[in-house]
Amino acid sequence: MTDLSRFAALAEFGESACKELSEVLEAREFAAGRTLFRAGEEAAEMIFLMQGEVTIKVGGRERGRLSSGDVLAAGSLVLIGKHECTAEAHGPVSVRVLSRESYLRLRADHPQAALDLQEGILRGLSGALRSYLEESDSQG
């Protein structure tokens, strides 16, 4: 079983929910410089960054980096739209991917695990918005 307990979006998950989620995740590996997704592409997968670092670019400029234990594109499971940024592997990267189709299967087969995941995603998005607003306030 994949160790998912370190992801903030899964903080409220119990052992059985982590097991149910891990059963629908797809493992992927990316070499340094490879693109995980591009700005403008349909966002249809939540990505759990298991190992490595990912560079986030907007308009070709680096805007930040994510590392092991971070999640990319969490909102794509509940919101239909396109990626606003490009994500590239900074070095070798290992991820687990939850596609929208697998999420729908999780909702049908394990509704409590899917609800817990959705709540974790919303907590994360709310926290990110709160941090952004606090940072904006402090900059005047």
C-alpha positions as CSV (number, residue, x, y, z in Angstrom):
1,M,0.0,0.0,0.0
2,T,1.2,3.5,-0.9
3,D,2.0,5.8,2.1
4,L,-0.6,8.5,1.7
5,S,-0.8,9.6,5.3
6,R,1.7,12.5,4.8
7,F,-0.6,14.4,2.4
8,A,-2.5,17.2,4.0
9,A,-5.6,16.5,1.9
10,L,-5.7,13.1,3.5
11,A,-5.2,14.2,7.1
12,E,-8.6,13.0,8.1
13,F,-8.3,9.7,6.3
14,G,-8.3,6.5,8.3
15,E,-6.3,3.4,7.3
16,S,-9.2,1.8,5.4
17,A,-9.9,5.0,3.4
18,C,-6.2,5.2,2.5
19,K,-6.3,1.6,1.3
20,E,-9.5,2.2,-0.8
21,L,-7.9,5.3,-2.4
22,S,-4.6,3.6,-3.0
23,E,-6.4,0.9,-5.0
24,V,-7.5,3.4,-7.6
25,L,-4.3,5.4,-8.0
26,E,-2.0,5.0,-11.0
27,A,1.8,5.1,-10.5
28,R,3.8,7.3,-12.9
29,E,7.4,8.2,-13.2
30,F,8.9,11.3,-14.9
31,A,12.5,12.0,-15.8
32,A,14.1,15.4,-15.1
33,G,12.7,18.0,-17.5
34,R,9.6,16.0,-18.4
35,T,6.2,17.7,-18.3
36,L,3.5,16.4,-16.0
37,F,0.9,18.8,-17.5
38,R,0.8,22.0,-19.5
39,A,-1.1,25.2,-19.1
40,G,-4.3,25.1,-21.2
41,E,-4.7,21.3,-21.1
42,E,-7.8,19.9,-19.5
43,A,-7.3,19.3,-15.8
44,A,-8.7,15.9,-15.1
45,E,-6.3,14.3,-12.6
46,M,-5.2,14.9,-9.0
47,I,-1.5,14.2,-8.6
48,F,0.1,13.1,-5.3
49,L,3.8,13.9,-5.4
50,M,5.5,10.9,-3.8
51,Q,9.2,11.6,-4.5
52,G,11.1,14.5,-6.2
53,E,10.4,18.1,-7.0
54,V,8.1,19.7,-9.5
55,T,8.6,23.2,-11.0
56,I,5.5,25.3,-11.5
57,K,5.7,27.7,-14.5
58,V,3.3,30.4,-15.6
59,G,4.0,32.0,-19.0
60,G,7.3,30.2,-19.1
61,R,8.5,31.7,-15.8
62,E,9.1,29.7,-12.7
63,R,6.6,30.6,-10.0
64,G,7.4,27.9,-7.4
65,R,8.3,24.4,-6.6
66,L,6.4,21.5,-5.0
67,S,8.0,18.6,-3.3
68,S,7.3,15.2,-1.9
69,G,4.1,15.2,0.1
70,D,2.5,18.0,-2.0
71,V,-0.6,17.6,-4.2
72,L,-1.1,19.1,-7.7
73,A,-4.4,19.8,-9.5
74,A,-6.6,18.7,-6.6
75,G,-9.5,20.8,-7.7
76,S,-9.6,19.1,-11.1
77,L,-11.6,16.3,-9.6
78,V,-14.5,18.5,-8.7
79,L,-14.1,21.4,-11.1
80,I,-14.0,21.1,-14.9
81,G,-11.5,23.4,-16.5
82,K,-8.0,23.8,-17.8
83,H,-4.6,24.0,-16.1
84,E,-3.5,27.5,-15.4
85,C,0.2,26.5,-15.2
86,T,2.7,24.0,-16.4
87,A,4.3,21.5,-14.1
88,E,7.7,20.0,-15.0
89,A,9.8,17.5,-13.2
90,H,12.8,19.3,-11.6
91,G,14.6,15.9,-11.2
92,P,13.3,12.3,-11.2
93,V,9.7,12.4,-10.0
94,S,7.4,9.7,-8.8
95,V,3.7,10.4,-8.5
96,R,0.4,8.6,-7.9
97,V,-2.5,9.9,-10.1
98,L,-6.2,9.9,-9.4
99,S,-8.1,10.5,-12.6
100,R,-11.6,11.9,-12.6
101,E,-12.9,8.5,-13.8
102,S,-11.2,6.7,-10.9
103,Y,-12.6,9.3,-8.5
104,L,-16.1,8.6,-9.8
105,R,-15.5,4.9,-9.3
106,L,-14.3,5.6,-5.8
107,R,-17.5,7.6,-5.1
108,A,-19.6,4.7,-6.3
109,D,-17.7,1.9,-4.5
110,H,-16.5,3.8,-1.4
111,P,-18.6,6.9,-0.9
112,Q,-17.2,7.8,2.6
113,A,-13.6,7.7,1.3
114,A,-14.6,9.9,-1.6
115,L,-16.4,12.4,0.7
116,D,-13.4,12.5,3.0
117,L,-11.1,13.2,0.0
118,Q,-13.5,15.9,-1.3
119,E,-13.5,17.6,2.1
120,G,-9.7,17.4,2.3
121,I,-9.4,19.0,-1.2
122,L,-11.8,21.8,-0.1
123,R,-9.9,22.4,3.2
124,G,-6.7,22.7,1.1
125,L,-8.2,25.1,-1.3
126,S,-9.7,27.2,1.5
127,G,-6.3,27.3,3.3
128,A,-4.5,28.4,0.2
129,L,-7.0,31.1,-0.4
130,R,-6.7,32.2,3.2
131,S,-2.9,32.3,3.0
132,Y,-3.1,34.3,-0.3
133,L,-5.4,36.9,1.3
134,E,-3.3,37.2,4.4
135,E,-0.2,37.7,2.2
136,S,-2.0,40.3,0.1
137,D,-3.1,42.2,3.2
138,S,0.4,42.3,4.6
139,Q,1.8,43.7,1.4
140,G,-0.8,46.5,1.5
